[in-house]
């Protein structure tokens, strides 16, 4: 068998120590004892296992998909993932989809010890998940305690350096730049942008050696760190995984020396408050009818609505995520008009209700329906996970299979007749519904979201759509996928 090893250390403090070598030696001995061939190591230094943003890990998954090895060995399973859900999904994909065995040098596993090993493996995953959560809690407590003691937790801000004892000391050159920024802004008539340009022209650079931006100056001029205080802001995540920015910010007396006076700091805050009141813009709410349902037809990433210099756009986010995509942005009015023109051509057949009634009756009488629906839902869930985590790299293959499964699922799920009648009314009388929504972007957005689940665009054209289930049933009653493609005039069949 062809074995590969995956080794990882979890913090920058461990880089270069014995941990990686110890893991490698243990894996080498394990493979030798099994009579296998160790073809390579995937080495991850200073990376956490609570997420999948790890270069060597990503490379290992790509090689697994190409079947370049037969078995993966780790020192402990928490090297792969400490998040229990991710650990289960990753090992399941390796084993079930790619036929790769997964072993641990120090722990039982499903592949080495059968059912008992699978049980123990699950227990160890729960322990690793608990450890990660508990560690985060302890780190948070430690940082809060350090802040209360007046010690800075993060990288030294501009104007200070950090000693080996983790205390802040004034950097004389940078401190002059801090004073220049505060004294200049306190005069009035200076914006954050102008202060940034001033510091840049004087040769000042950030701790990373970059030019100052207006955002950096805005934060600098409002930071109480320069008054000799320490900032602490609790870290908490929402249910969707994003950071909760509403957590309270606290300031404690620091052990470091202040760079500016309280009087100068207050003057700057007064100037900022007056400028904000004087230049308070009239709030404008921009609603984009296709926001949330528009996707790039090249890279499959959801497009972002954006207002730029008074013009509305939908932009592909691939470049923000470090991915290659030739499609940047399109004028909102142009693509919205094309989607509206598309809906105007989508008229349900005259006998749609009869076909729907017959189809629902047949489905309700099928004893295997529930099993098939559950199976398809699980397949879609697994396919989306594989795409999101890099196991699928062929976007066309992913899109084709994903749409096919979604189409079958919608055909199997019976919908209430009331919903179908509403859908038929929207499609049949869309012209009048859209006219009533003229000048009301919120209502236009509601109409679009009623009809479409996803819309893909490429080269300023709609290339594929995924209808909501009730609209799918009323619009498509018979005919092949080819007929559907011709009806919509799209490059690919709609789901």
N, C-alpha and C positions, 0 to 999 in steps of 0.2 A: 504493500500500500504506500501511496505517496502522502506523507504527512507534512503539514506546515505548522509553525508555532506562532502564536500571537502573544506578545509581551507588552506590558504597559506599566508606567509609573505615573502617579497621580498628582504630583506637585513639582514645581520648579526647584524646590529645595532638594529634591532627590536626584536631579540630573547629574549623571556622572558617578553616582555611588554604586554599591554592589547589587542593588535590587534587580536591575535588568540582567546582569550576568548570572545572578542566582536563579532567576526564572529560566534563562536560556539553558543553563546546565541541567536543571531538573527536567526540562522538556527533552533535551537531547538524550538523557538517560532513559526516560520513559519510552521514547521511540525505539531506542536500541533494544530495550527489553522486549518490545513487541515484535521485533524482527522487521520493522518497517524502514523506510527511507525518508529522512528529513530533507526536504528540498529547499526550504527557505524559512526565514523569520520575517514577521511583520512587526516592526518595532515602533512603539508610540511613547514618546518622552513628554512628561509634564502635561498629560491630557486627562480630563475627567471622564469617567464612564457613565455619567448621568445624561450625556447626550451623544449623538452620533457624528459630531463635527470633528472627526479624527482622520487625518490623511491616510495613515497606514490601514486603519479599519475600513475605510472606503475602498482602498486598493484590494484588500482581502476579499471584500464582497464582490467586486468586479471579477476577480480571478475565480471565485467560487461559481459565479454564473457561467464562466467559460470552462468549468470543470477541469481546472489546472491542478487540482489536488483532490485526494479522497477523504482525508481526515484532518480536522483542526484540533490542535492541542493547546490548552492554556494551563498556567500554573494553578489558578483558581478561577472559577466561573465569574467572579466579580471583575476580572480583567476585561470581560466582554461587555458587561453592563451591570450597573447597580440598580437601575430601574427595573422592577420586576416585570412590567408589561413588555418593555423592550427586550429583556432577556428571553422571555418566552417566545416572542415573535421572531427574534433573530435566529435562535436555535431551531425553531420550527421550520423556518424558511430554508435554512442550511440542510436540515435533515430531510424534510418532506419534499421540497421542490428541487433540490440539487443533489440529493442522495449522498450528502457528506456527513460523516460521523463526527461528533463533537465530544472530546474527552477532556478531563481535568486530571492533572498529575496528582493532586492531593485530595480530590473529592470523588465520591461515587457519581456515576452518570447513567443515563438511560442506555447508552451504547455499550457501556462496559459491564453493567450490573443488572440489566433488565428492569423489570417492574419496581424492584426495591430501589435500584439506583435512580429511577425516575422520581420516586417518592422523595428520596433524600435530596435529589437535585432541586426539586421544588421547594423543599424546606430551606436549603441554602440560599436560594434566590430571595426568599422572604427575609432571611437574615441580612443579606447584603442590602436589600431595599431599606430595611429598618436602619442599618448602620449609616447609610447615606443620608437619610432624613435626620437621624439623631446628630450626625456630624454637623449638618447645616445649622441645627438649633444651637449646638455648642459653640460653633464659630460665631454665630450672631450674638450670643451671650458674651463671648470674649471681646468682640469688637465694641459692644456697648460698654463693657467694663473699662476698656482702654480709653474710650471717649470720655467717660466720667473722670478718669484719672488725668485727662488733659493731653492724651497722646494721639497723634494723627494716625489713622488706620490705613490710608491709601498712599499713592505716590505723592511726593512732595509737590505742592502747587508752585506755580511761577512766583519767584520772590524768596523761596526757601529751598534748603537742602535738608536731607535726612541723615542723621548720624547712625552709627551702628546700634545705638540704644533706641532707635526708632523715634527720636525726638526731632523737632524741626529747629533749624538754625537759619538765620538770615543769610541769603546770598547777596552780598553787597551790590554787585552789578545789576542783578535782576530787581532788587529792592528799589533801585533808582527808577527803573521802568515802571514799577507799581505806583510809586509816588507821582511820577509824571502823568500817568493815566488818571489818577484820582484828582490831582490838582488842576489838570487841564479841563476835565469834565465838570468840575465844580464851578468853573467860570461861567458856564452856560453857553449855549450856542454851538456846543460840540455834540455830535452824534457818536454812537458806538463805532460806526464805520470810520468816521474821521479820526477818532482816537486810535483805532487799529492801524490806520495808515501812518499816523504819527509815530507810533512805536516801531512799526516796520521800517520807516525811513531812518530812524535812529539806530537801526541795526539790532534791535531786540528780536529774539525768537523764542518760541515756546520751548518747553522741556523736551519736546520731540524734534526740535530744530525746524519747526514749520513757521510760516508767517501767521500773524494774528488775524482772526476774522472778527466780524462784528459780534457773533455769538459768544466767542471767547471773552471779548472785552465786556460784554453785557454781564456775563457770569462773574468776571473778575471784579467789576465795580459794585457788585452786590454781595460779595463774599465777606463774611465777618471773620474769616480766618486771618485777615490782615489787621484785625483788632486784637489778635492774641487769643481767639476762641477756636474751639474744635467743633466740627459739624458731625452729627450722626443722623442718618436717615434709615429707618427700618426697611428691610428687604422682604417683600411679600409678593407672591404670585396670585393672579386671578385663576379662575377655573379653566380658562382657555390657554393658560400657560404664559400670558403676557405679564409684565411687571406692573404692580399696582403703584402708580406714581402719587397716589393720594395719601400715602403713609406720612406720618408727622415727621417734620424736621426739627431736631433739637440742637441747641448750641450749649457747649460747656466751656468753662474757663480752661484755657490751654496752658501748657508748660513753656510755650515758646513766646518770644518777644514780638510785640506789635510792630508793624511797619508804618502805619498811619494812625492819626488821632481819631477819636470818636467824633470830634467836631467836623473834621474833613469828610468822614464817612457819611454823616448826617446831611451835610451840604449836598453831596452827590445824590442822595436819595430824594431830597427835596427837588433838585433840578429834574430828576427823572420823573417824579410824580407830576410836576408842572408840565413837562413836555408831553407826557401821556395824556393829560387832560386837554391840553391845547390841540393836540393832533389826533384826538380820538376819532377813528374812522367810523363811518356809518356801517354797521354790521351788514354784511351781504351773505346770504345763504345760497350756495350754489347746489342745486340738485341735479344729478345726472341720471337720466332714465335707465341707462344700461349699467350703472354702477353695481358691482357685485355679481353680474352674470356674464360679463364680457371677458373673453380669454384670447390670448395670442395664438393664432393658428400655426405659428412656427415652433414655439417652445412650450406651448400649452400652459403658460403661467397666467394667472389672473391679472388683467390690466387695471391700472389705477386711474381714477378720474382726477384731473388736475386743472386748475385755473392759472393761466400764465399770461400776465399783462392784459387781463380782461378777456382772454380767449379761452374757451373750454376745449380740453383735450382728453383723450384716453391714451395712456402711455404704458408700454410694456415694461415690467419691472426686472427683466432679466439682467440688465446691466447693473442694477443696484445690488443684485444677488451674486454678481461676479460670473454670470453666465453669458455665452455668446448668442446673440440673436440680431438679425438684420432689421427687424421691425422695431422702430422706436415709438412714435406716437402718431395719432391721427386726429383730425379735427372732429370734435364731438358731433356737431350739426350734420356733417357729411355721413357718418356711419349711422347715426340715429335715423336719418332720412331713408337710408337704404334698408334698415331693419323694418321701418314702418311700411315701405313699399313691398317688402317681402310678406308681411302679415296680410296686406291687402289682397294678396293672391291666394291666401290659404283659406279656402271655403270648404266646409265639411260637405260630404255627399248628402243628397236629399234623403236617403234611407239610412242615415247614420244611427238613428235611434233603434231601429229594428235590429240592425247588426249588433249594436251594443247590448240589447236585451238578450239576444241569443247567445252572445259570447259570455255574458255574466252567468247565465243559466248553466252553460256547459262547465264553466270554471267552478261554480259552487258545488257541482255534483262530482267533481274530481277528488277522490280520496287522497291522491298523492300531491295535491296542489301545495299544501302547507310545507311539506318536506322539500319540494323543489324551490319554493320561494325562499326558505331559510338557507338552502344550499347556495342559491345565486347571491343572496345578500352577503353571505360569508365570503364567496369568491370575489365580489366587488371590494369588500373590506380588505381582503388580503392583497388584491391587486393594487389598490390605492396605497397600501403600506409599502409594497415593494417599489412602487414608483417614487414615493416620497423619500424612501431611504436608499435609493440608488441601485436596487437589484434589477430594475428594468431600465435599460438605457435607450432602447428603440422607441421613441415617442410615437411614431406612426403605429407600431404594433400595439402599444399600450392603448392609444386612443381607439383603434379599431375594435379591440377586444372589450374595452370598457363600455363603449357605446352599444356593442352587441349584447352584452349582459344586461345593461340598463333597459334596452328595448325588450328583451325577453321578460324581465322582471315586471315591467309595466303592463305587458300583455297578460301576465298571469294574475295580477292583482285586480280584483273586481272593485270598481269605484261606484259610489252612490249616484243614482240617476240625476239627483239635483245638481251635483257638480258637473256632470256631463252636459246638462242642459245649459248651465251657465257658460261653460266653455263654448258650446255651439253658438250661443247668442253673441259672445264676444267676437268670435271669428266671423260670423255671418254679418254682424252689424258693426264691425270694427271702425269703419269710417265715421259713423256717428259718435261712437264712444271717444274716438281720438279728437274729434272736433270739440266735444264738450270739455276735454282736458287741455285745450289750447290755452297757453298762458299759465298753466298750473303744472310745473315740472314734477311735483310730488305725485299728482294723479297720473301723469304720464309714466313715471317710474313704476307705480302700482300696476298699471296695465301691462307693461313689459314683463314684470316679474310674475304676473298671473300666467302669461303664455309660455315664457321660456325658463328653462332651468340653467342652460348655458348657451352662449353664442361664441363661435370662434371666427376671428377675422384674420385675413392675410392680404397684404397689398391693397388695403383699403376696401376689401370686398368681404362679404359674409361667405365663408366657405363651409360651415357646418353649424347645425343647431341641435339642441336637445330640448324638446318640448316638455312641459309639465305633463304628468300622467293623464289628467282628464282631457287636455287638449290633444295629446297624442292619440287617445282612443277615438275622439270625435273626428279628427282629421284623417287618420289612417284606418280605413276599415277593410281594405283588401288591396291586393297588388303586391308585386315584388319590391325588394329594396331598390332595384333599378328604377321602377316606376316612381317611387318616392323621391329619389334623387332628381328625376326629370321634372316632377311637379314643382319642386322648390327651386330648381335651377342651381343646385349647389354641386361642389366638387365631390363631396362625400355624402353618404346617406345620413339623414338625421336619425337620432336615436329615439 
